[in-house]
């Protein structure tokens, strides 16, 4: 997974340095990233890979993965915030500093903007002065039949909802089929639809709670067969 992050970062920065419309079109993105100096935006990247019962989580930035269990939840990733001691050390060693403006942000004398994450994919201006990183945290978890779903969401969700609040929203949407034994394709179709609705409900609740950041949520649900 670390190699995958490295490849994505390298390709992203390569395209960012190109100053032509073809690079923009390949990324299917417009807006503030289109500048005379090239493509300067970035993104978080929280990834879940399931291999048998092994759940591998990779994370760069402040999107977050949370495991919903039968009655509780477990945070699977670390938010890469600049105020964390390890992140702050990296920033300060590169000549940067932390500035509080609504939240702690990465600042550098040579940059005209600030960033609320200490790691990301892209953000080439920050990478050029070394104040942020694209190195992911990668962790592996062994799933059990008590594990019901994964919720991955951007910080617009976590700014206004706790892990427990967000996972309870998902649990409410999945509860009608949480104890079912679906072996057929239609059963999994139902699960997929309910997972999509659960993610949409998390977004809806975050917006209702007054979040001011971008909001994205994805839910991946598990069905445990009797012989699992």
WOKA-V998867 format. One record per run of one state. SS is the DSSP state (h for helix, s for strand, l for the rest). FROM is the first residue (numbers start at 1). LEN is the number of residues. Records with the same first field share a line. If there is no record, write none. Layout:
SS = FROM-LEN / FROM-LEN
//
This chain:
l = 1-1 / 18-3 / 28-3 / 36-2 / 40-2 / 44-1 / 52-2 / 61-3 / 70-3 / 76-9 / 94-3 / 101-3 / 108-7 / 116-3 / 120-1 / 123-1 / 130-3 / 134-3 / 143-4 / 154-1 / 159-4 / 178-7 / 209-8 / 222-7
h = 2-16 / 21-7 / 31-3 / 85-9 / 124-6 / 155-4 / 163-15 / 185-24
s = 34-2 / 38-2 / 42-2 / 45-7 / 54-7 / 64-6 / 73-3 / 97-4 / 104-4 / 115-1 / 119-1 / 121-2 / 133-1 / 137-6 / 147-7 / 217-5
//
